[in-house]
Amino acid sequence: MTGSDAESIRIDTSRPHPARVYDWWLGGKDNYQVDEELARRILGVDEAAVRSARSNRRFMHRATRVAARAGIRQFLDIGTGIPTEPNLHQVAQEIAPESRVVYADNDPIVLRHAEALLQGTDEGSTEYVHADVRDPDSILGLAAEYLDFDRPVALSLVALTHYLDDAPDGDDVYGLVGRYVTALAPGSFVILSQVTPDLSAETIGKVAALFRESGTPFHPRTHAEFSRFLDGLELLEPGVVPAVDWRPEPVDVAAKAEGIVPLYAGVARKS
């Protein structure tokens, strides 16, 4: 594990954190009252919130398997969130035990659970770096201690970009994603998902307002805006689609039948 000690980083319980809100939706217990309150308020205006969180998680599993079966043996998961089994390293190492996985997140609770994250296979490695997606130099530098960026890497930015704005004087999310993609070797994969207003504009507008009122930036994006993240890369079939439609399994078909899941997802290869 790289980064500050778990004991030296204070957990801010005065405001909700997206990773902990997501944890509550997934049925986890690593969240606080402030996180549960926001999660419940959002669920009150968006009955699909829990379904979306679970659909997003399953998309990550499917995309990771696709990358591993394509020969990828290195994975960088940024904004990993609080551990919820199966984690990315478990999915990848089930297919290829020698896979090397690096997780990165800025939530101290994730840091606290790093030891759980680090239980990978003997053949591979599973590491954690405590850093923010907005600091690509730190994340890439720390990850390079465990990953060889001269060889293909699967970069996972799942349910993360909607917390970042695209203003040049703000987060500059397109520039950030571009920095990470530039660091990847040819043959690398980019795995993305994020909330969209396209499928449920009024509801997602209310969700965005609740997040922003709580102090969390929230930026749903249209199909065109989301697709821009993958410009210049080779899109894998079926392209940019709702998360439940990306190479769905029976459970995803069932989730779609229950109602809208307002998430876009896409996987692309750097050629």
Buried (B, 14 or more C-beta within 10 A) or exposed (E): BBBEEBEEBEEEEEEBBBBBBBBBBBEBEBBBEBBBBBBEBBBEBBEBBBBBBBBBBBBBBBBBBBBBEBEBBBBBBBBBBBBBEBBBBBBBBBBBEEBBBBBBBBBBBBBBBBEEBBEBBEEBBBBBBBBBBBBBEBBBEBBBEBBEBEBBBBBBBBBBBBBBBBEEEEBBBBEBBBBBBEBBEEBBBBBBBBBBBBBBEEBBEBBBEBBEEBEBBBBBBEBEBBBBBBEEBEBBEEBBBBBBBBBBEEEBEEBBEEEBBBBBBBBBBBE
